[in-house]
Amino acid sequence: MFDLKVTDFTKYPGPRYIYLGANSGEEFREQHLIKNLKSNPEIVVNLDGVLGYGSSFLEEIFGGVVRAMPAHPDTEHPNGEPIIKHDFITLEMINFIRDNLISNDDPSVIVEVEGYISRQTKKLEGN
């Protein structure tokens, strides 16, 4: 098991995409979450210690990691950029992340993230 703290990335979460600014959800997902999933299939994401989250930052990380699965039907971001697919990401990994989120500072963030994951897994399952 690997503990991934958002504060090791930033205390000031930024926008959804890298091209929109620093500390983006896309950067965290690709350079931290997915990079670590390659060698650690069980990741605990600790969301505590930051100065607030934008919904787009969180959706891009957690909805985005589901969209990065090859079986997910989405192939492009809303801006037309292709979604990078990672064939090693499994639903078991996603479920572990969802079931082990830490957010003691604001427990409602967990509910929000669970919703982003749920919406994308329903698409993955064809619902």
MIPA-439879 format. One record per atom (N, C-alpha, C, O, CB): x, y negated, z. Coordinates in steps of 0.05 Angstrom, whole numbers, plus 5000, padded with zeros to 4 digits. Each point is the difference from the previous one (the first is absolute). Last residue first. Glycine has a CB too. Layout:
// MIPA-439879
XYZ...
END
This chain:
// MIPA-439879
452949644629497449905011499849704997498049895009502150485024507550274945497949974980497349915010498050034987504350324989506649775068498350245001497749984980498450194998502849875050504749214963501750224994498450264997500650174984503249605041491949455004500649994971501650244992499650114979500249385023498750425089497550074986500349994970499050174986498449655053509749895015499950304999497350094988500050214987503049815054498449054971501750114979500050304999500250124978502649485026492249945063499049924973501750124978498950094979499449485040504550565071497650154993499049934972499250184985499649845064508449494987500850284993497650154991500150154980503749835054494649164998501549994975500850284991499850064976501949485036494150395072498249944978501449994973498950104981498249655051508050345047498550254994498149964977499650184984500949955065503849104984501850174984498750274993500250104977503849695045491349635036500349874973501750184982499250054977500449495044499650715069497550044986500149894972499150134981498449855063509849845011499950294993497550064985500150144980502649975061498449034994501750044977499950294991500150064976502949555038492950095067498349984976501650044974498850064980498149645046507350275063498950264991498249994976499750204986500749945060507649244994497449954988498950264989500550064976500749465013506750485064499549715000497249944990498749825011506250104982498650975004499149925026499349715002498349925016504450455004499150374905499449715000498749935026497649955002501850044948504950904987500149865026499449714995501349864984502250475034494550694928500649715000500149895028498550095018499349874937500350975008502149935020500849715000502149935009499550534986492050004944499350105027502049925022499450055023498550334954503449384929497549895009499450085029499149845016499250184937509350365005500449715004497449885012500149865021503250124941496250915013501749975023500449715007499849915023502550524966493249784932498350055023501649975026499049915020498250404953507449634945498249775004498450035025499749815015500150134935505650785025501649775009498349765006500349875020503650304953491950574988500850065028501749785012499649925023500250574967497949494918497849925017500650055030499049855017497850244944511649774975497850195003497849875017500449815015502750594980506449354942498149915020497650184999498850064979502749465016506050544944500450145025498049925021499850135021505049894968496049604919498850275001500450145026498750215004502149814948497948945017502050155014499050285004498150045017503849545006496249454912499050255012502450155012502250004989493950034978501248905005502250205001498950245016499149985022504549664976490749634943500450105027502250224999499850184984495449725029503749244916499650285006500550075029501749885013499650224940494948935012502650145005499450295005498050075014504249515004490949754972500950144976502650155002500750154983496949514992496949845093501449824983501150134974501449874984499849875057494250765029498149814987501449804981498849894982498450155059507750884970499149815019498149814986499949994976504550045051496950994937501049724999498949845024497950055010502249984939497950905037502649994988501249724998502449974995496350434980493350285080500949734993502850024989501850135011495249665024498451004999499349924973501049724992500349944976495850345029508650495060498249775003499449894972501849964984500049935063504550824970497350084995498049775002497750034992503450435025508449445004499550054971497150074993499149934979505650235019498149205085499950294995499450054971498249874989500350215059501649044991502650094990500150304996501950114988500249515035490449925018500049964970502650094988500150064976496949555030502450415087498250204989500049984970500050204985497149795057507749375004501450265002498250224990501150204989501649635051493749294964502050044979501550265001500750114979499749415021493450195067498650094976501950064978499650194984496549535029508149965062498650255006498250104978499850244995500549635052505149314943501650215012498550265000500850204989501649475040493149574941502150074981501850225011500950184985499049364997493450085073498850174979502250094981499950234990495849535014506949645064499350275011498950184978500750234998498449575047502749304932502550135008499450295009501450184991500549375023490849904967501350094976502650145006500850194986497049434989497149975095498950254991501350114975500350244996495449615023509749575052498049944980499050274990501450204999500949374987502050235114500150144974497949884981497749955008503950475014504649295076497650024984500450134973502250004989496249605034509150265035498349765004497650014982499349794987504749955027501851135030500049804978498149775007498450025019502850334947500150485088502249815001500249794979501849835000500550535021493150674970500249805021502349814996502050064986496050275045499150494919499249744989500249775020499349784994497750474976507250795006499449835022499549714989501849884989501050415043497150784928500349714994499149845023497650025009501850064942504350965029498349855018500649704994502249915005497750465031501750594905500849735007497949875018497650014993505049944964500851024994498349915021501049735010502049995015496950494999505749984916497150024992498149915022497649964994503750404976509049435001498550035025497150014994498749794998504949965028503050124906501550185018498550055026500950175016503349664964491949644950501550204985501550205018500250234994500449434970494549575069498450244996501650214985499450245003496449484997507849405012500350185023498350254998500850215011500149395016498549754904502850085002500450205023501550194997499949364984490250045010500450214981502950105001500550244998495949574973501649475088498250235005500650234980500650225009495949465008508949534972500150105028498350255003501050215008499849335008500149974901502750005011500250125028502250065009498849554963490550304979502050134983502650045013501250224999496649594962495149745086499150274992502250144985500750235006494649614991506149265028500150185023499250284992501350205009497549425021500749734903502850055008500150195024501650195000499749364983490250164990501250174979502850075008500850244997496349554968498449585088499050285005501250194980500750235007495149595012509849285000497450094989499350295009501850155007499049544954506549555055498850185020497350114991498150005016504349745019500549414909501650175017498350175019497749945006505949724992492150014907501549895022501450205017499850254995497149385005498050484915498649795013501549875024499349795009496550444977507150554960500249754984498549765013500449784991500050514968499250595082502749895001500249734985501149815010500850654994488449865034502050084980502749855004500149785010496250324958496249775094499650274990502550094983501150215006493949724994506949305073497950054981499950304992501550165010498849374973504650265109499549824978497750094983498050115010506749774990499350225109499150134976499049804979498749805006500050605021507849545058498349824985499150134974501149944979501249665041504050775041498049915019497849834987498049945012505550075025503050814917499549715004498149965024498450185007502349744944504250915029499849884974499749705002501449844988496650584993501950125095502650054989500349884972502249974989498250455039491249575018501949795009502950044991501549825000495450115039496250724945499849774981501949785009501149874982494150255008506550925032498949755012500049784979502049954987499650195059498950994961500549784982498549755012497649995000502850324959503250755070498649765008500849774982502349934998497550235050500050974939501549754997498249775009497849974991505050224971498350985047498349765000501849755000502149995013494250265011
END
